[in-house]
């Protein structure tokens, strides 16, 4: 099921801002809950509060329901070479995007022009110890923009193990372009809630949580609920259209169980607030909600694109990181709190030295 809810069209240059390069975090805060937290309240006398993630329990209240995304990032970035077609074996980089079945994946490859149907790509790095000597994949189909279908020579759990041993964590380009991926990223770029494999990007608001924070939230009377949305590579794509109506979101698969829907509906009836941890949780909850805000079980794709003018149906507050200029994620937070307020919030964050993007600090937004 694909949902697209349109809002008022707006020029995309309204969502631009200048960010000094030194504000982009290349490593997460350690420990995780030591990250800074900017609290943004609409209409408050002091709109911005400079706090810490460790203050989150006291910023929420008993009866609130915190919703986290339990997707797990797969080591989706592979490096290899084309083989079997002449002596020249050009290097190929692939990012797995979507599993089609036990042995086939959709992937984005570079350079795509080096591959034709039937080509074989051999993945792995010289000297890297793997339980299999080689991992080969055949190009089964080609699409636009470097997208191909790769049919691997292995299947199921054997393939999963080979990918885990040969793959790298798919760090976003603004980090991967400035330093190499390493073993630390295998844990740093995974939330404590991760259990359902399928994402090629982390739901980064969840990276700030620790067992201590979760325990304090529980003592506060804040319930924690899980849902799954597998984050695709489209999350990092800038909006190139001049107007928001010219952009189309890539579909991402999500699941809200019936038990979670029932529990969240009960929390709302009792006066609790629904607090989404990240834009992924928010988009999936809004996709699963009826017009009156009632949630139901949901399983399928969503391509919900939220821009100013969107009427939120179920989410009352959200925890989220600081996002890219002219991105769908910055447009979402502007829809949540208002364009003017979020522009001022980001200006405050830049001036105050907050760290931006996936490994950066967070903000808590109240609608």
LOROMI-890778 format. One record per residue: residue number from 1; residue in one letter; x, y, z of N, C-alpha, C in turn. Coordinates in steps of 0.05 Angstrom, whole numbers. Layout:
<recs>
REC num residu    nxx    nyy    nzz   caxx   cayy   cazz    cxx    cyy    czz
REC NUM      A      X      Y      Z      X      Y      Z      X      Y      Z
...
</recs>
This chain:
<recs>
REC num residu    nxx    nyy    nzz   caxx   cayy   cazz    cxx    cyy    czz
REC   1      X     17    -24      0      0      0      0     18     25      0
REC   2      X     14     42    -19     30     66    -21     12     90    -15
REC   3      X     22    107      3      6    131     10     22    156      4
REC   4      X     10    174    -10     22    200    -15      0    221     -8
REC   5      X      5    237     12    -14    257     19     -2    284     12
REC   6      X    -15    298     -6     -4    323    -15    -10    346      4
REC   7      X      7    365      4      3    389     20      6    413      1
REC   8      X      5    437     12      8    460     -4     35    460    -18
REC   9      X     36    468    -43     62    468    -57     78    492    -47
REC  10      X    104    489    -46    122    510    -37    148    509    -52
REC  11      X    161    532    -55    187    532    -68    208    518    -50
REC  12      X    224    501    -62    243    486    -46    266    503    -36
REC  13      X    271    526    -49    293    542    -39    287    555    -12
REC  14      X    261    554     -4    254    565     22    266    548     45
REC  15      X    274    523     38    284    504     58    315    502     57
REC  16      X    328    522     45    357    523     44    368    537     68
REC  17      X    392    530     76    407    545     96    436    538     93
REC  18      X    453    556    104    482    552    103    492    538    128
REC  19      X    507    516    125    517    502    147    548    500    145
REC  20      X    563    511    165    592    508    164    599    478    165
REC  21      X    620    471    149    627    443    147    636    431    174
REC  22      X    647    447    191    656    437    217    633    430    236
REC  23      X    609    436    228    586    428    245    576    399    239
REC  24      X    587    387    218    579    360    210    594    340    227
REC  25      X    580    324    243    592    305    261    602    280    245
REC  26      X    627    273    250    639    250    236    639    225    255
REC  27      X    635    229    280    633    208    300    610    216    320
REC  28      X    597    196    331    576    202    350    587    211    377
REC  29      X    570    224    393    578    230    421    581    205    437
REC  30      X    600    204    454    605    180    472    606    190    500
REC  31      X    590    178    518    570    158    513    547    170    497
REC  32      X    530    153    486    509    162    468    490    183    480
REC  33      X    484    180    505    464    198    517    477    224    527
REC  34      X    502    229    520    515    255    526    510    275    504
REC  35      X    497    267    482    491    286    460    474    309    470
REC  36      X    476    331    457    461    355    464    432    352    453
REC  37      X    414    367    465    386    366    457    374    394    457
REC  38      X    365    403    434    352    429    432    322    424    433
REC  39      X    309    436    453    280    434    456    267    457    443
REC  40      X    248    452    425    234    472    410    204    471    416
REC  41      X    193    492    427    165    493    434    151    516    418
REC  42      X    130    509    406    115    530    391    100    548    410
REC  43      X    104    574    407     88    593    423     99    597    451
REC  44      X    120    583    459    131    587    486    146    614    487
REC  45      X    147    625    511    161    651    515    190    647    508
REC  46      X    202    625    517    229    619    510    227    595    491
REC  47      X    228    599    465    222    578    446    243    556    446
REC  48      X    268    563    453    290    544    452    302    539    479
REC  49      X    307    514    486    321    506    510    344    488    503
REC  50      X    368    495    513    392    479    508    394    458    530
REC  51      X    389    433    523    389    412    543    407    389    534
REC  52      X    405    366    547    420    342    540    400    319    536
REC  53      X    408    299    521    391    275    517    384    263    544
REC  54      X    402    265    564    396    254    590    373    268    604
REC  55      X    365    292    594    342    306    605    315    296    593
REC  56      X    317    278    573    292    270    559    270    260    578
REC  57      X    277    243    597    255    233    615    240    255    629
REC  58      X    254    276    638    240    297    653    225    316    634
REC  59      X    231    315    608    217    332    588    191    319    579
REC  60      X    188    293    585    163    279    579    148    275    605
REC  61      X    124    264    603    108    261    627     95    233    627
REC  62      X     87    225    651     75    199    654     51    196    635
REC  63      X     49    173    622     27    168    603     34    173    574
REC  64      X     57    188    570     66    191    542     75    165    531
REC  65      X     74    162    504     82    137    491    104    144    471
REC  66      X    127    132    475    150    137    458    151    114    437
REC  67      X    153    121    412    152    101    390    179    101    376
REC  68      X    193     78    376    219     76    364    218     57    340
REC  69      X    237     61    322    239     44    298    260     23    303
REC  70      X    252     -3    302    270    -25    309    284    -37    284
REC  71      X    284    -23    262    298    -33    238    328    -35    244
REC  72      X    341    -54    230    370    -59    233    384    -53    207
REC  73      X    406    -37    208    421    -31    184    438    -55    176
REC  74      X    436    -61    150    453    -83    140    479    -71    129
REC  75      X    501    -87    129    526    -78    117    523    -78     87
REC  76      X    509    -58     77    499    -59     50    518    -50     28
REC  77      X    541    -39     36    560    -28     16    581    -48     10
REC  78      X    582    -56    -16    601    -76    -25    620    -65    -46
REC  79      X    645    -75    -46    665    -67    -65    675    -92    -80
REC  80      X    676    -89   -106    685   -112   -122    695   -104   -149
REC  81      X    694   -123   -167    703   -117   -195    688   -135   -214
REC  82      X    684   -124   -238    672   -140   -259    692   -160   -270
REC  83      X    683   -185   -274    701   -206   -283    690   -219   -308
REC  84      X    707   -234   -323    698   -251   -344    694   -238   -371
REC  85      X    701   -212   -373    696   -199   -399    722   -183   -406
REC  86      X    741   -198   -415    767   -186   -422    785   -184   -399
REC  87      X    809   -175   -404    830   -173   -383    824   -151   -363
REC  88      X    812   -129   -373    806   -106   -355    783   -113   -337
REC  89      X    787   -109   -311    767   -115   -291    761    -90   -275
REC  90      X    743    -73   -284    738    -47   -271    726    -51   -243
REC  91      X    734    -32   -225    723    -33   -198    693    -25   -199
REC  92      X    678    -39   -182    649    -34   -180    642    -30   -151
REC  93      X    627     -9   -144    617     -5   -118    587     -9   -118
REC  94      X    576    -24   -100    547    -29    -99    536    -24    -72
REC  95      X    512    -12    -71    497     -9    -45    471    -24    -48
REC  96      X    468    -45    -32    443    -61    -33    420    -43    -23
REC  97      X    398    -44    -37    375    -27    -31    351    -42    -21
REC  98      X    344    -65    -34    320    -79    -27    323   -108    -34
REC  99      X    317   -126    -15    318   -155    -20    293   -162    -36
REC 100      X    297   -177    -58    275   -187    -74    267   -215    -67
REC 101      X    286   -232    -61    281   -259    -52    307   -269    -38
REC 102      X    309   -296    -35    332   -307    -20    359   -301    -32
REC 103      X    361   -296    -58    387   -292    -71    389   -266    -87
REC 104      X    367   -252    -91    367   -228   -108    362   -203    -93
REC 105      X    378   -182   -100    376   -156    -88    374   -135   -110
REC 106      X    359   -114   -105    362    -89   -120    385    -74   -108
REC 107      X    402    -62   -125    425    -48   -115    430    -23   -132
REC 108      X    443     -4   -120    454     19   -135    483     15   -140
REC 109      X    492     16   -165    520     10   -171    533     34   -184
REC 110      X    559     37   -179    575     57   -193    602     45   -201
REC 111      X    611     50   -226    596     63   -247    578     44   -261
REC 112      X    552     51   -263    533     33   -275    538     28   -304
REC 113      X    551     47   -318    555     43   -347    575     21   -353
REC 114      X    590     12   -333    609     -9   -336    596    -37   -338
REC 115      X    570    -39   -331    557    -64   -330    535    -67   -351
REC 116      X    533    -91   -362    511    -98   -380    498   -124   -369
REC 117      X    474   -130   -379    461   -154   -371    478   -179   -374
REC 118      X    479   -196   -354    495   -220   -355    523   -217   -344
REC 119      X    532   -193   -339    559   -189   -327    560   -201   -299
REC 120      X    583   -210   -291    588   -221   -264    606   -202   -249
REC 121      X    597   -195   -224    613   -178   -206    622   -195   -183
REC 122      X    648   -195   -178    660   -210   -155    666   -191   -133
REC 123      X    653   -195   -110    656   -177    -87    675   -188    -67
REC 124      X    689   -170    -53    708   -177    -32    733   -161    -36
REC 125      X    748   -159    -15    774   -144    -16    797   -164    -12
REC 126      X    818   -159    -26    841   -176    -24    851   -176      5
REC 127      X    857   -200     15    867   -202     42    847   -202     64
REC 128      X    821   -197     58    801   -198     78    792   -226     82
REC 129      X    792   -235    107    786   -264    113    755   -268    112
REC 130      X    747   -286     94    718   -292     92    715   -322     92
REC 131      X    691   -331    100    687   -359    102    683   -372     74
REC 132      X    678   -355     54    676   -365     27    698   -351     10
REC 133      X    709   -365     -9    730   -354    -24    721   -330    -41
REC 134      X    697   -331    -50    687   -309    -68    657   -306    -66
REC 135      X    648   -282    -72    619   -277    -72    613   -264    -99
REC 136      X    601   -279   -117    595   -270   -144    565   -263   -146
REC 137      X    560   -243   -163    532   -236   -169    530   -230   -199
REC 138      X    508   -239   -211    503   -234   -239    483   -211   -242
REC 139      X    489   -193   -261    470   -171   -267    447   -182   -283
REC 140      X    424   -182   -270    400   -194   -281    381   -173   -295
REC 141      X    383   -148   -285    366   -127   -297    380   -100   -292
REC 142      X    374    -81   -309    384    -53   -305    362    -34   -307
REC 143      X    362    -14   -289    343      7   -289    356     34   -293
REC 144      X    342     55   -285    353     82   -288    370     90   -263
REC 145      X    388    108   -267    403    120   -245    422    100   -231
REC 146      X    432     80   -246    451     61   -234    438     38   -218
REC 147      X    412     35   -220    398     13   -205    400    -12   -222
REC 148      X    408    -34   -209    409    -60   -222    397    -81   -203
REC 149      X    390   -104   -215    383   -127   -199    406   -147   -200
REC 150      X    416   -154   -176    439   -172   -174    429   -199   -164
REC 151      X    435   -220   -179    428   -248   -170    454   -260   -160
REC 152      X    455   -265   -133    479   -275   -121    481   -306   -124
REC 153      X    505   -315   -122    510   -344   -126    502   -360   -101
REC 154      X    497   -346    -78    489   -359    -54    461   -350    -46
REC 155      X    449   -364    -27    421   -361    -21    416   -360      9
REC 156      X    397   -345     18    388   -346     46    409   -339     66
REC 157      X    411   -356     87    429   -350    110    458   -350    101
REC 158      X    465   -367     82    493   -367     72    500   -340     59
REC 159      X    481   -330     43    486   -304     30    487   -282     52
REC 160      X    469   -283     71    469   -263     92    496   -262    107
REC 161      X    508   -286    112    534   -287    126    556   -276    108
REC 162      X    554   -282     82    575   -272     64    573   -241     62
REC 163      X    549   -230     61    546   -201     60    556   -188     85
REC 164      X    550   -201    108    559   -190    134    589   -189    135
REC 165      X    602   -209    124    632   -210    125    645   -191    105
REC 166      X    632   -188     82    645   -172     61    635   -143     59
REC 167      X    612   -138     70    600   -112     67    609    -92     88
REC 168      X    607    -66     82    612    -44    100    586    -30    107
REC 169      X    586    -17    130    562     -2    137    558     21    118
REC 170      X    534     26    108    529     46     88    527     74    100
REC 171      X    549     85    108    548    112    120    539    132    100
REC 172      X    524    153    108    515    173     89    539    187     76
REC 173      X    534    199     52    556    210     37    571    233     51
REC 174      X    557    248     68    571    270     81    590    261    103
REC 175      X    589    236    111    609    224    129    629    207    112
REC 176      X    618    189     95    635    171     80    654    187     62
REC 177      X    646    211     53    663    227     36    686    240     50
REC 178      X    686    239     77    707    253     92    725    235    109
REC 179      X    716    209    112    733    190    126    725    162    117
REC 180      X    743    142    119    735    115    112    717    102    133
REC 181      X    700     84    125    684     68    143    702     49    158
REC 182      X    697     44    184    713     25    199    696      8    216
REC 183      X    709     -9    232    694    -29    248    677    -15    270
REC 184      X    686      8    279    670     23    299    642     29    289
REC 185      X    640     35    263    614     42    251    594     19    253
REC 186      X    604     -6    255    585    -28    256    568    -27    281
REC 187      X    578    -15    302    562    -12    326    552     17    329
REC 188      X    569     36    321    560     65    324    535     71    307
REC 189      X    534     58    283    512     64    264    489     45    267
REC 190      X    484     35    292    462     17    297    450     25    324
REC 191      X    423     27    324    410     34    349    408     10    368
REC 192      X    404     16    393    401     -6    413    375    -22    408
REC 193      X    357    -11    392    331    -25    387    332    -43    362
REC 194      X    355    -42    347    356    -55    321    353    -85    324
REC 195      X    333    -96    309    329   -125    308    318   -135    281
REC 196      X    305   -118    266    293   -127    240    310   -117    218
REC 197      X    326   -135    205    345   -127    184    331   -117    159
REC 198      X    342    -95    147    331    -86    122    337    -57    115
REC 199      X    349    -41    132    355    -13    126    382     -9    114
REC 200      X    384     11     97    410     20     87    418     47     98
REC 201      X    403     56    119    410     80    134    398     76    161
REC 202      X    411     87    181    401     84    209    379    104    214
REC 203      X    359     96    231    340    115    241    354    131    264
REC 204      X    367    153    256    389    164    273    379    176    299
REC 205      X    354    184    302    345    194    328    348    172    349
REC 206      X    345    147    341    348    125    360    376    120    369
REC 207      X    396    131    356    424    126    363    431    138    391
REC 208      X    414    157    401    421    170    426    413    155    451
REC 209      X    398    133    447    387    119    470    407     99    482
REC 210      X    405     97    509    421     77    524    401     62    543
REC 211      X    411     40    554    395     26    573    387     43    597
REC 212      X    405     61    605    399     79    628    376     98    621
REC 213      X    376    109    597    354    127    589    328    112    588
REC 214      X    328     88    576    303     73    574    292     66    602
REC 215      X    310     59    620    301     53    648    289     78    661
REC 216      X    301    101    657    291    126    669    264    133    657
REC 217      X    261    128    631    235    134    618    213    116    630
REC 218      X    220     91    634    201     72    646    193     81    674
REC 219      X    212     89    690    206     98    717    189    123    717
REC 220      X    192    139    696    177    164    693    148    158    685
REC 221      X    143    133    676    116    126    667    112    130    637
REC 222      X    134    132    622    133    135    593    137    107    581
REC 223      X    117     97    566    118     71    554    133     72    528
REC 224      X    148     51    521    163     49    497    151     28    478
REC 225      X    146     36    454    134     18    434    151     17    409
REC 226      X    151     -7    396    168    -11    372    150    -13    347
REC 227      X    161     -4    325    151     -8    299    174    -10    280
REC 228      X    170    -18    255    192    -23    237    187     -7    211
REC 229      X    207      9    203    207     20    176    236     18    166
REC 230      X    239      3    143    265     -1    132    273     24    115
REC 231      X    293     38    124    301     63    112    316     58     86
REC 232      X    308     71     65    321     68     39    340     91     33
REC 233      X    355     89     11    375    109      4    362    136     -3
REC 234      X    337    137     -9    324    162    -16    324    182      7
REC 235      X    329    173     32    329    191     54    350    213     52
REC 236      X    372    207     36    393    227     34    391    243      8
REC 237      X    371    238     -8    370    252    -34    359    280    -30
REC 238      X    373    300    -40    363    327    -39    339    330    -58
REC 239      X    322    349    -51    299    355    -69    309    373    -91
REC 240      X    310    363   -115    321    378   -138    300    395   -152
REC 241      X    274    387   -149    253    402   -162    251    430   -150
REC 242      X    242    449   -166    239    477   -157    216    480   -138
REC 243      X    197    462   -139    173    463   -123    169    436   -110
REC 244      X    158    436    -86    155    411    -71    137    391    -86
REC 245      X    118    401   -101    100    383   -116    115    367   -138
REC 246      X    139    375   -145    154    361   -166    172    339   -155
REC 247      X    171    334   -129    188    313   -117    171    288   -110
REC 248      X    182    265   -116    168    240   -109    186    224    -90
REC 249      X    174    216    -68    188    200    -48    191    171    -58
REC 250      X    213    158    -51    216    130    -56    201    114    -34
REC 251      X    188     93    -42    173     77    -23    191     62     -4
REC 252      X    183     60     21    198     45     41    178     27     56
REC 253      X    187      2     62    169    -17     74    168    -13    105
REC 254      X    143    -14    115    140    -10    144    119    -29    155
REC 255      X    120    -32    182    101    -50    195     94    -39    223
REC 256      X     68    -36    228     58    -30    255     40    -53    262
REC 257      X     46    -66    285     30    -89    292      3    -80    304
REC 258      X    -16    -99    305    -42    -93    316    -40    -86    346
REC 259      X    -22   -101    360    -18    -96    389     -7    -68    394
REC 260      X     12    -59    377     22    -32    380      1    -11    375
REC 261      X    -15    -15    354    -37      4    347    -56      6    371
REC 262      X    -64    -17    382    -83    -17    405    -72     -2    428
REC 263      X    -46     -7    435    -33      6    458    -31     36    454
REC 264      X    -24     45    430    -22     74    425    -49     87    425
REC 265      X    -69     75    414    -96     86    416   -105     89    445
REC 266      X    -99     69    462   -106     71    490    -91     94    504
REC 267      X    -65     97    497    -50    119    509    -62    146    502
REC 268      X    -70    149    477    -82    175    468   -108    180    483
REC 269      X   -125    159    485   -151    163    499   -147    171    528
REC 270      X   -124    161    540   -119    168    568   -105    195    571
REC 271      X   -101    209    549    -89    236    550    -59    237    546
REC 272      X    -47    214    540    -18    213    535    -12    224    507
REC 273      X     13    233    504     22    243    479     37    221    464
REC 274      X     35    221    437     50    202    421     75    217    412
REC 275      X     99    206    420    124    218    414    140    200    395
REC 276      X    144    209    371    158    193    351    188    198    354
REC 277      X    203    176    355    232    177    355    241    176    326
REC 278      X    245    199    314    255    200    287    233    205    266
REC 279      X    242    215    243    223    220    221    212    194    210
REC 280      X    227    172    212    216    146    202    193    137    218
REC 281      X    195    138    245    172    130    262    149    148    257
REC 282      X    154    174    254    132    193    249    117    187    223
REC 283      X    132    183    201    120    179    175    104    153    175
REC 284      X    114    132    188     99    107    189     74    109    206
REC 285      X     76    123    229     52    127    245     31    143    231
REC 286      X     39    164    217     19    180    202      7    164    179
REC 287      X     23    146    167     13    129    146     -8    109    156
REC 288      X     -5    100    181    -22     80    193    -47     92    206
REC 289      X    -49    119    207    -70    132    222    -94    139    203
REC 290      X   -118    136    214   -142    146    200   -144    176    204
REC 291      X   -163    188    191   -166    218    192   -171    227    221
REC 292      X   -183    211    237   -189    219    265   -165    213    284
REC 293      X   -143    203    273   -120    197    289   -119    169    300
REC 294      X   -140    153    295   -140    125    304   -120    109    288
REC 295      X   -104     93    303    -84     76    289    -95     48    285
REC 296      X    -86     36    263    -93      8    257    -67     -6    249
REC 297      X    -68    -33    249    -45    -48    240    -39    -40    211
REC 298      X    -13    -40    205     -5    -31    178     19    -47    169
REC 299      X     19    -56    145     42    -70    134     43    -65    104
REC 300      X     65    -52     95     68    -46     66     86    -22     62
REC 301      X     87    -13     37    104     10     31     90     36     38
REC 302      X    105     56     44     95     83     46    114    102     32
REC 303      X    103    121     18    119    143      6    108    170     14
REC 304      X     99    171     39     88    195     50    108    218     50
REC 305      X    102    240     38    119    264     36    105    286     51
REC 306      X    117    294     73    104    314     91    118    341     87
REC 307      X    102    361     80    112    388     77     93    407     91
REC 308      X    101    432     96     83    451    109     55    451     96
REC 309      X     35    450    112      7    448    102     -5    421    109
REC 310      X     12    401    115      3    375    122    -11    376    150
REC 311      X    -33    361    152    -47    360    178    -39    334    193
REC 312      X    -24    338    214    -16    315    230    -40    302    244
REC 313      X    -40    276    245    -64    262    255    -59    248    281
REC 314      X    -34    240    287    -30    224    310     -5    232    327
REC 315      X     16    242    314     41    248    329     40    276    342
REC 316      X     46    277    368     45    302    383     73    315    387
REC 317      X     94    298    388    121    308    392    140    289    378
REC 318      X    164    299    371    183    282    358    211    289    367
REC 319      X    228    268    369    256    271    374    270    265    347
REC 320      X    287    283    338    299    280    312    326    294    312
REC 321      X    344    285    294    370    298    290    367    323    273
REC 322      X    389    337    268    389    361    251    394    352    222
REC 323      X    378    362    203    377    351    177    390    369    155
REC 324      X    393    357    132    406    370    109    388    393     98
REC 325      X    401    414     88    386    435     74    370    423     51
REC 326      X    347    433     46    330    426     23    324    396     21
REC 327      X    324    383     44    318    355     45    289    350     53
REC 328      X    278    327     47    251    321     55    248    320     85
REC 329      X    270    314     99    269    312    128    267    340    141
REC 330      X    282    360    129    279    387    140    251    398    133
REC 331      X    241    391    110    213    399    103    193    388    123
REC 332      X    198    363    132    180    350    151    180    365    178
REC 333      X    203    372    188    204    386    214    192    414    212
REC 334      X    195    426    188    183    452    183    152    450    183
REC 335      X    142    427    172    114    422    173    104    419    202
REC 336      X    121    407    218    114    400    246    112    424    264
REC 337      X    132    443    261    134    466    279    131    493    265
REC 338      X    131    493    238    129    518    224    156    525    212
REC 339      X    156    535    187    181    542    173    197    563    188
REC 340      X    184    584    196    199    606    209    212    597    235
REC 341      X    197    582    252    208    573    277    231    554    273
REC 342      X    230    536    253    251    517    249    276    531    236
REC 343      X    271    551    220    294    566    209    309    579    232
REC 344      X    294    590    251    307    603    274    320    583    293
REC 345      X    307    560    295    319    538    312    345    529    301
REC 346      X    346    525    274    371    516    262    393    538    264
REC 347      X    385    563    261    404    585    264    416    585    292
REC 348      X    398    581    312    407    579    340    426    556    343
REC 349      X    419    533    332    436    509    335    464    513    323
REC 350      X    464    525    300    490    530    286    507    549    303
REC 351      X    495    571    313    509    591    329    519    579    355
REC 352      X    503    560    366    510    548    392    528    524    390
REC 353      X    536    517    366    555    495    363    544    467    363
REC 354      X    518    464    359    507    437    357    519    422    334
REC 355      X    521    395    337    532    378    316    509    367    299
REC 356      X    513    367    273    491    362    254    493    334    241
REC 357      X    471    325    231    467    301    215    468    275    230
REC 358      X    474    253    217    469    226    228    482    221    255
REC 359      X    507    230    258    522    225    283    521    250    301
REC 360      X    503    268    295    502    293    310    483    293    334
REC 361      X    477    317    343    459    322    366    430    320    356
REC 362      X    412    325    375    383    321    369    367    345    378
REC 363      X    342    345    369    323    365    378    297    351    385
REC 364      X    283    362    405    257    352    414    236    373    406
REC 365      X    219    366    388    199    384    377    171    379    387
REC 366      X    158    399    396    130    397    404    112    411    384
REC 367      X     92    396    374     75    407    353     57    428    364
</recs>
